[in-house]
Structures are given as structure tokens and as C-alpha cells.
Amino acid sequence: MTISQEMTLKTEPFILNMGPVHPSTHGVYRMRVTLDGEVVVDIEPVFGYLHRGVEKLAEERTWTGFIPLTDRLDYMAPMSNAYGYCLAVEKLAGIKVPERAEYLRVIILELQRIAMHCIGIGAMLNDAGAFYTPFLYLFRQREKIYDLFEMLSGQRLMYNYFRFGGLSQDAPEEFLPAIEKFIEQMKPFIEEYEFFLKENEILAVRAKGVGVLSREQAINCGISGPVARASGVKWDLRKADPYSIYDRFQFDIPVLHGGDCYDRYRIRMEEIKQSLRIVEQAIKQVPGGPYRTDVPQLLRPPAGEAYAHIEAPKGELGYFLVSDNSIAPYRCHVRATSLINLTALREMVRGWKVADLIVIFGSIDITMGEVDR
């Protein structure tokens, strides 16, 4: 055989199991990846390792008794989960929420968004090879928000703080000054963080143009939240279908059009800035008065059904509830953001390599408690 002769290496696809304990799968998620060498030909998602039957458990508990279980769906954003459920029950039962509670709720929800994005960005950068330093920088900021939540509820993670018609207890006097101090510290931190990463060559190579999700694909798959907005879908329920008192605040909806991993990272950074903007406005307007409407402990909403959705940190989170006028939900279904957003993963990873698969998957930012339920 001469040097000029060409040799063709024939290979056959093979299947590689990733997860459910692989650290890059962000929880008990398993991917059956079909590879041709290092190139991803296809993937098959495998769920169910964390299934707890939460929606069925709702039927065995009182309306109020189900609130602690909502915290355990997206356990990285428990405040948002509980709020979405309470909003649906309030809609079903016609419960009014006092002004003070509405303002405190908005503050809490936007702080939760910031905390969630800190983890989402840090985990994706870790997947891209920035081993733990960016993650721990952001984790430190998240812990400061969790200090504020602990001040409110006495809990560090699963708060059980929201109630129908308001909150379980009022915010202490030091809560709002502590938020002002946090905002003062957080703003320069974001600028510093972006200085190191926004134009980072390695991040650009690993994320720009990688895992592109088109606007049409995002809409067809029902994708929402930062993943959709990074693909040019200008949809945010705080503007599109305002709830609570969001219509009283000035803020923008960041939208990018690249639809790649880099834009998904950038969108979350921009949303942190907008959330800080909302919180700044809200803390200046918090009125006095009651923090909760009186609601019976054994609530019996009238027979009927209701659906309420919110713009959770990952996208649209919805609760569909059916009441038969008893002390427990007759039916409960959760429109889980992480599960819906995962439906586009197959289209995003095909043709990319194994190393890219990890970054693309991390850029979606899922929580398995919400996927399996």
C-alpha cells in the first residue's frame, strides 16, 4: 500500500449510557446516547428514577397540607413552586391577597429567580470546563439570598412559607434593610463576574454556536423561560399575562436571537439585572397592614377547576386543580417547566460531540424533582 492510497475506517454506532448518577446529568437523569465515534447520532431520555407521585399525593392531603410538597418539585426554586400552587388555589377559591403580602411575594420571587440563575449559570460553566471557581463565586451569592429566606421562614431550603391569601408570617424589621445591603453588594459583583467571563475565549469556543435551538423549534416544543428567550421568543408571563402586582414595576424582558449555549448564559445574566431592578422598586413601596387574609385551616374551595401559571426562573410553571368541595384536591396536575424544556434536547445535540452534549444539557438548566414529580 502506497502513501497515496486512501484508507477508509469503517465504524458502527454504539450506545453509551450517561447517568443516572453521572455528575454532568444534574441529578438522576439518564441518557442513552447513540454515538458514531464521538459524534452524537441520537439520544433517548430515561426518566423515573426520582418519581414520587407528588400529584397523586396531593389528593391524599388537605389543600394547605400540599404546600410543603410543592417546595420539593424544583427544589432549587421552592418559593416559586409554592407561589404557583397558592395562586391557583386563590383563583379557585376567590381569595384576595393583602397589598403588603403582594409586595413581599414579588420581592421573594425575584430573589428566588436570582438565586436560581446563579446556580444555573455556575453549573453550566462548570460543565464547560471552568472547574468550580465560577460556580462557587455564584454559589456564594446564592447563599446570601438564602440568608434572607432563612430570616423570613427559619428554614434554609424547604421553606413552607407561602399560604393561601399571603404568607405564613410577616417579614421582620431587618428584612428590607438586609435586601438593600444585598443589592448594593450584588451589582458590582455582577459587573466583575461579567468582566471575567463575557469575552472569555474558552467560554466562547465552548458555547458560541453550540446547541442552537431555533425560534421555530422553541415555539413548537413549548419551550419557555430563558431557553426560549435566548432563541428570540419574547414571552414572559409577567408581561404577557400579568399576575400579582407585576404591572406596577418597570423592567425589561431580555431577548437574544442566537439560540446557542452562550446566549442562554447571557440571558440569565441579564435577567438577574432585571430582577434586581424589580426588587429595588418593590422594597421602596412595601406598605404596612396585614400579611395574610384569614383563610380556614380546612379550606373547601367551591366545586370547579382552575389553572394558574407564573414565570418561574426556568419558564412557565402551571398548576391545574380540580375541586369537589372537599378538604383535598380532587385532581392536581403540574405543568413542569424542566420536563417541557427537555423535549428540545434531542434536536439540540444531534451532530455535536460528547463534550458538547454536556454543555448543551447544562445550558437548559433542569431540576429532576420537577421532571419526574
LOSEPA-579934 format. One line per 10 residues: number of its first residue (from 1); for each residue x, y, z of C-alpha. Coordinates in steps of 0.1 Angstrom, whole numbers, plus 5000, padded with zeros to 4 digits. Each point is the difference from the previous one (the first is absolute). Layout:
residues N
NUM> X:Y:Z; ...
This chain:
residues 373
1> 5000:5000:5000; 5015:5033:4990; 4997:5033:5019; 4977:5013:4973; 4975:4973:5005; 4971:5011:5022; 4988:4979:5029; 4964:5002:5011; 4993:4991:5036; 4965:4985:5003
11> 4983:5004:5034; 4967:4989:5014; 4978:5021:5024; 5001:4989:5036; 4979:5009:5031; 5014:5017:5030; 4980:5003:5032; 5005:5033:5018; 4984:5002:5035; 4980:4997:5021
21> 5029:5007:5024; 5024:5018:4976; 5007:5035:5015; 4995:5017:4967; 4964:4987:4998; 4990:5025:5027; 4981:4973:5020; 4985:4967:4994; 4996:5004:4962; 5012:4974:4976
31> 5008:5004:4963; 5004:4970:4977; 5023:5017:4975; 5006:4985:4966; 5035:5010:4988; 5020:4997:4968; 5034:5005:5015; 4996:5031:5021; 4971:5014:4979; 4965:4998:5015
41> 4977:4983:4975; 4970:4997:5023; 4989:5001:5037; 4972:4983:5019; 4991:5016:5033; 4991:4977:5029; 4980:5014:5029; 4985:4987:5032; 5029:4994:5024; 4986:5027:5023
51> 4963:4995:4994; 4981:5007:5033; 4964:5003:4987; 4997:5036:5013; 4969:5007:4980; 4982:4969:5014; 5012:5009:5035; 4981:5033:4997; 4967:4981:5000; 5009:4984:5034
61> 5008:5033:5017; 4981:5031:5009; 5003:5030:4977; 5023:5016:5025; 5019:4968:5008; 5012:4997:4964; 5020:5033:5002; 5031:4984:5015; 5001:4974:4971; 5001:5027:4974
71> 5033:5012:5014; 5014:4966:4990; 4992:5002:4963; 5026:5024:4988; 5020:4999:5032; 5023:5027:4987; 4972:5025:4999; 4975:4989:5027; 4985:5035:5005; 4988:5002:4964
81> 4984:4965:5002; 4980:5008:5031; 4989:5033:4986; 4987:4985:4967; 4979:4975:5020; 4987:5026:5024; 4991:5022:4971; 4979:4972:4984; 4982:4993:5033; 4993:5037:5005
91> 4985:5002:4965; 4979:4969:5007; 4987:5012:5033; 4998:5038:4993; 5025:5009:5027; 5013:5036:5001; 5036:5008:5010; 5009:5031:5021; 5022:5026:4984; 5029:4994:5024
101> 5000:4963:4992; 5000:5007:4962; 5031:5022:5003; 5019:4976:5022; 4991:4971:4976; 5014:5019:4970; 5032:5007:5019; 5003:4964:5010; 4993:4987:4965; 5026:5022:4984
111> 5026:4992:5026; 4993:4963:4993; 5005:5007:4963; 5034:5015:5007; 5010:4970:5022; 4988:4975:4974; 5019:5018:4972; 5032:5000:5021; 4999:4962:5002; 4989:4996:4963
121> 5029:5022:4987; 5026:4985:5024; 4990:4964:4992; 5002:5006:4963; 5034:5017:5002; 5012:4970:5021; 4988:4977:4972; 5019:5021:4975; 5032:4994:5019; 5003:5030:5023
131> 5006:4976:5029; 4980:5013:5030; 5014:5035:5003; 4972:5019:4982; 4975:4976:5016; 5012:5007:5035; 5001:5038:4994; 4963:4998:4990; 4992:4975:5028; 5013:5025:5025
141> 4975:5026:4987; 4972:4975:5001; 5007:4993:5036; 4995:5036:5009; 4965:4998:4985; 4994:4968:5021; 5010:5020:5031; 4972:5024:4991; 4975:4971:4996; 5012:4985:5032
151> 4992:5033:5017; 4965:4997:4987; 4991:4964:5005; 5026:4985:5024; 5009:4974:4973; 5030:4998:4978; 4986:4981:4970; 4964:4987:5002; 4982:5031:5013; 4963:4992:5002
161> 4996:5038:5002; 4971:5008:4976; 4964:4997:5011; 4967:5005:4983; 4993:5037:5002; 5035:5010:5010; 5029:4987:5020; 5005:4978:5031; 5015:5029:5019; 5009:5036:4995
171> 5035:5011:4990; 5022:5012:5029; 5010:5037:5003; 5036:4992:4989; 4989:4982:4967; 4996:5030:4977; 5033:5017:5012; 5018:4967:4995; 4987:4998:4964; 5013:5036:4993
181> 5034:4989:5013; 4999:4969:4977; 4991:5021:4969; 5028:5024:5008; 5025:4971:5001; 4985:4980:4971; 5001:5027:4973; 5038:5004:4999; 5004:4962:5003; 4980:4995:4968
191> 5023:5025:4982; 5031:4983:5013; 4987:4965:4990; 4991:5012:4965; 5035:5016:4997; 5016:4966:5004; 4976:4979:4979; 4980:5020:4974; 5030:5002:4976; 5018:4968:5013
201> 5015:4982:4970; 4995:4965:5014; 4964:5006:5009; 4994:5015:4965; 5015:4969:4983; 4980:4976:5022; 4967:5019:4998; 4996:5022:4970; 4982:4984:4971; 4996:4967:5021
211> 4967:4984:5005; 4980:5024:4980; 4962:5000:5005; 4981:5020:4974; 4971:5022:5009; 4976:4977:4981; 5013:4969:5018; 4996:5017:5034; 4964:5010:4992; 4991:4966:4986
221> 5014:4982:5031; 4982:5023:5024; 5033:5012:5014; 4998:5030:5024; 5022:5021:5023; 5036:5009:4993; 5005:4972:4975; 4972:5014:4979; 5010:5036:5003; 5036:4991:4990
231> 4984:4987:4967; 4982:5033:4993; 4966:4991:5016; 4989:5032:5019; 4977:4983:5024; 4999:5006:5037; 4968:4995:5020; 5008:5030:5023; 4993:5021:4969; 4979:4977:4978
241> 4975:4990:5026; 5008:5022:5031; 4993:4985:5034; 5004:5013:5035; 5011:5037:4998; 5027:4996:4973; 4982:5026:4978; 5011:5027:5026; 5037:4996:4993; 5023:5011:4972
251> 5022:4972:4986; 5011:4987:4966; 4998:4965:4985; 5035:4991:4987; 4999:4982:4967; 5028:4987:4978; 4999:4983:4967; 5029:4976:4997; 4983:4971:5018; 5033:4985:5011
261> 5016:4991:5033; 5017:5034:5002; 4967:5019:4996; 4983:4979:5026; 5028:5009:5024; 4997:5037:4991; 4962:5001:5004; 5003:4988:5036; 5026:5026:5008; 4977:5027:4985
271> 4970:4987:5019; 5019:5002:5033; 5004:5038:4993; 4963:5004:4993; 4990:4981:5031; 5022:5023:5021; 4983:5029:4983; 4966:4986:5010; 5010:4994:5036; 5015:5035:5003
281> 4966:5015:4990; 4980:4976:5022; 5019:5006:5032; 4993:5037:4998; 4962:4994:4997; 4993:4973:5025; 4969:5012:5020; 4990:4992:5036; 4970:4980:5009; 4992:4963:5002
291> 5022:4974:4984; 4973:4974:4995; 4963:4997:4995; 4981:4978:5025; 4994:4966:4983; 4986:4969:5016; 5026:4974:5009; 4978:4973:4984; 4992:5020:4968; 4972:4987:4978
301> 5001:5018:4966; 4968:4999:4980; 4997:4972:4975; 5017:5009:4968; 5034:5003:4984; 5027:5026:4996; 5034:5004:4983; 5026:5025:5010; 5034:5005:4985; 5030:5021:5009
311> 5033:5009:4985; 5022:4978:5022; 5039:5003:4997; 5000:4972:4974; 4969:5011:4981; 4962:4994:5002; 4990:4981:5031; 4963:4992:5001; 4976:4982:5024; 4967:4986:4989
321> 4977:4992:5029; 4965:4984:5002; 4979:5004:5031; 4970:4979:5011; 4993:5023:5030; 5020:4977:5024; 5030:5007:5022; 5025:4986:4974; 5005:5005:4962; 4980:4976:4979
331> 5027:5002:4973; 5033:5018:4997; 5023:5003:4970; 5032:5020:4998; 5012:5015:4967; 5037:4994:5008; 5024:5023:4983; 5031:4978:5001; 4981:4971:4984; 4987:5021:4971
341> 5033:5017:4994; 5017:4966:4997; 4979:4990:4970; 5023:5021:4978; 5033:4984:5011; 5000:4973:4973; 4999:5026:4972; 5026:5022:5017; 5027:4973:5005; 4998:4979:4968
351> 5032:5005:4980; 5020:5014:5029; 5027:4981:5020; 4998:4985:5034; 5017:5029:5017; 4976:5024:4983; 4970:4979:5012; 5009:5007:5036; 5001:5037:4995; 4968:5001:4980
361> 4982:4979:5026; 5013:5023:5028; 4988:5031:4981; 4964:4988:5002; 5002:5001:5038; 4977:4973:5013; 4991:4986:5034; 4990:4963:5001; 4975:5004:5028; 4979:5020:4976
371> 5006:4976:4971; 4989:4968:5018; 4977:5015:5026
